[in-house]
Amino acid sequence: MRPRAGVPGMLVRLLPASVVRPVCLLLGGATGLVLVAVVLTPSAPHRRPGRPVVEGERPTPAAPSAAPTVPAGRDDARDTAAVAYYRSADPRAAGHVREVIWTAPILRVYTDLPATDANSPDALALCRTGAAYLEVRGRAPVVFVHARERDGYPVLANKMDLKDDCRLSRVP
């Protein structure tokens, strides 16, 4: 009679490595008996090299975001003056603006428009208004207008320099 190879290994693979510790292995010669004792241990807290583990230490929960329509990590680059400019220059199109942020020299306008609105009148108006806002402030008119979060923020219109007309050359 042959021992069933792989069964203990299969049991170990079903459980995370941090909780399984094989204790003993007994192989029976003539009878083909295999016995594996497994001890479950509580998983240890995650340790970073050079950082001591303090008992009772828990990670601090992240504060919920008031505006979930902005990509993560962009709170420090918000431009509230641009939002005010949109409201005064084109109130109808400004109704689509959810957030305006800076990423390097680019003014990004996040909207509630769907991804199918690439090169639409609303997207082009938002792009042109953003370019006018930048020109008034003496900045290069580099503007990207993005669709809603649900669609993954694709670009609907963009202006890369003074000669650009905000239209996308190839619409996805």
C-alpha positions as CSV (number, residue, x, y, z in Angstrom):
1,M,0.0,0.0,0.0
2,R,1.4,3.4,-1.0
3,P,1.0,6.5,1.0
4,R,-1.0,9.3,-0.6
5,A,1.6,11.8,-1.5
6,G,0.5,15.4,-1.8
7,V,-2.3,15.4,0.8
8,P,-0.3,17.1,3.5
9,G,1.1,19.5,1.0
10,M,-2.4,20.3,-0.2
11,L,-3.6,21.0,3.3
12,V,-0.7,23.4,3.9
13,R,-1.4,25.2,0.6
14,L,-5.0,25.8,1.6
15,L,-3.9,27.8,4.6
16,P,-1.7,30.9,4.7
17,A,1.9,30.3,5.4
18,S,1.8,32.7,8.4
19,V,-0.7,30.4,10.3
20,V,0.6,26.9,9.5
21,R,3.5,25.3,11.3
22,P,4.2,21.6,10.7
23,V,5.1,20.0,14.0
24,C,5.9,16.4,13.3
25,L,6.0,13.9,10.4
26,L,5.6,10.2,11.1
27,L,6.2,7.7,8.3
28,G,5.2,4.1,8.8
29,G,7.3,1.6,6.9
30,A,5.2,-1.5,6.4
31,T,1.7,-0.1,6.9
32,G,2.3,3.0,4.7
33,L,0.8,5.2,7.5
34,V,1.5,9.0,7.1
35,L,0.7,11.3,9.9
36,V,1.2,15.1,9.8
37,A,0.4,17.3,12.7
38,V,-0.3,20.9,11.9
39,V,-0.5,23.6,14.4
40,L,-2.4,26.8,13.7
41,T,-0.8,29.9,15.1
42,P,-2.2,33.4,15.0
43,S,-0.7,35.5,12.3
44,A,2.0,37.9,13.4
45,P,1.5,41.6,12.7
46,H,3.1,42.9,9.5
47,R,6.6,44.1,10.2
48,R,8.6,46.5,8.2
49,P,12.4,46.2,8.5
50,G,13.8,48.5,11.3
51,R,10.3,49.1,12.8
52,P,9.5,47.6,16.2
53,V,6.1,46.0,16.7
54,V,4.2,47.6,19.5
55,E,1.5,45.4,21.2
56,G,-1.9,46.8,20.5
57,E,-0.7,49.0,17.6
58,R,-3.4,49.4,15.0
59,P,-3.2,51.2,11.7
60,T,-5.1,54.5,11.6
61,P,-8.1,54.4,9.4
62,A,-8.1,56.8,6.4
63,A,-10.6,59.6,6.8
64,P,-13.5,59.3,4.3
65,S,-13.2,61.7,1.4
66,A,-15.9,64.4,1.1
67,A,-15.6,64.4,-2.7
68,P,-15.1,60.8,-4.0
69,T,-15.0,62.0,-7.6
70,V,-11.4,63.1,-7.5
71,P,-8.6,60.6,-8.1
72,A,-6.8,59.5,-4.9
73,G,-3.8,61.7,-3.9
74,R,-4.9,64.8,-5.7
75,D,-6.3,66.9,-2.7
76,D,-3.3,69.1,-2.4
77,A,-3.5,70.3,-6.0
78,R,-7.1,71.6,-6.1
79,D,-7.7,74.9,-7.8
80,T,-10.8,76.5,-6.3
81,A,-10.1,79.8,-8.2
82,A,-10.5,77.9,-11.5
83,V,-13.9,76.5,-10.4
84,A,-15.0,80.1,-9.5
85,Y,-13.7,81.2,-12.9
86,Y,-15.7,78.5,-14.7
87,R,-18.9,79.5,-12.8
88,S,-18.5,83.2,-13.8
89,A,-17.4,82.6,-17.4
90,D,-19.7,79.8,-18.5
91,P,-22.3,78.9,-15.8
92,R,-24.0,76.3,-18.0
93,A,-20.9,74.3,-18.8
94,A,-19.6,74.9,-15.3
95,G,-22.4,72.7,-14.0
96,H,-20.5,69.7,-15.3
97,V,-17.3,70.6,-13.4
98,R,-16.7,68.3,-10.4
99,E,-13.1,69.3,-9.6
100,V,-10.2,71.2,-11.1
101,I,-6.6,70.2,-10.1
102,W,-3.0,70.7,-11.2
103,T,-0.7,68.0,-12.2
104,A,2.6,69.6,-13.0
105,P,1.9,72.2,-15.7
106,I,-1.4,70.7,-16.7
107,L,-4.8,71.9,-15.5
108,R,-7.1,68.9,-15.3
109,V,-10.9,69.4,-15.2
110,Y,-12.9,66.4,-13.9
111,T,-16.5,66.4,-15.0
112,D,-19.7,64.4,-14.8
113,L,-19.7,63.9,-18.6
114,P,-19.7,60.4,-20.0
115,A,-16.8,59.0,-22.0
116,T,-18.9,59.2,-25.2
117,D,-18.8,63.0,-25.0
118,A,-15.3,63.3,-26.5
119,N,-15.2,66.5,-28.6
120,S,-18.7,67.3,-27.5
121,P,-19.7,71.0,-27.3
122,D,-19.7,70.9,-23.5
123,A,-16.2,69.3,-23.4
124,L,-14.8,71.8,-25.9
125,A,-16.3,74.7,-24.0
126,L,-14.8,73.5,-20.7
127,C,-11.4,73.2,-22.4
128,R,-11.5,76.6,-24.0
129,T,-12.7,78.2,-20.7
130,G,-9.8,76.5,-18.9
131,A,-7.3,77.8,-21.5
132,A,-8.7,81.3,-21.1
133,Y,-8.3,81.0,-17.3
134,L,-4.6,80.0,-17.7
135,E,-3.9,82.8,-20.3
136,V,-5.4,85.4,-17.9
137,R,-2.9,84.2,-15.3
138,G,0.0,84.2,-17.7
139,R,0.4,80.4,-17.8
140,A,0.7,78.1,-20.8
141,P,-2.7,76.9,-21.9
142,V,-2.4,73.2,-21.2
143,V,-5.8,71.8,-20.3
144,F,-7.2,68.3,-20.1
145,V,-11.0,67.8,-19.6
146,H,-11.8,64.3,-18.2
147,A,-15.0,62.2,-18.2
148,R,-16.7,61.0,-15.1
149,E,-15.1,58.6,-12.6
150,R,-17.4,55.7,-13.5
151,D,-15.9,55.7,-17.0
152,G,-12.3,55.8,-15.7
153,Y,-11.5,59.6,-16.4
154,P,-10.7,59.4,-20.1
155,V,-9.8,62.6,-21.8
156,L,-12.7,64.3,-23.6
157,A,-10.9,67.4,-24.9
158,N,-7.4,68.8,-24.4
159,K,-5.3,71.8,-25.3
160,M,-1.5,71.4,-25.5
161,D,-0.4,74.9,-26.7
162,L,-1.7,78.2,-28.1
163,K,-2.4,76.7,-31.6
164,D,-4.4,73.7,-30.4
165,D,-8.2,74.0,-30.7
166,C,-9.1,71.5,-27.9
167,R,-10.3,68.8,-30.2
168,L,-9.0,65.3,-29.8
169,S,-7.4,64.1,-33.1
170,R,-8.4,60.5,-32.5
171,V,-11.5,59.8,-30.4
172,P,-11.4,56.3,-28.8
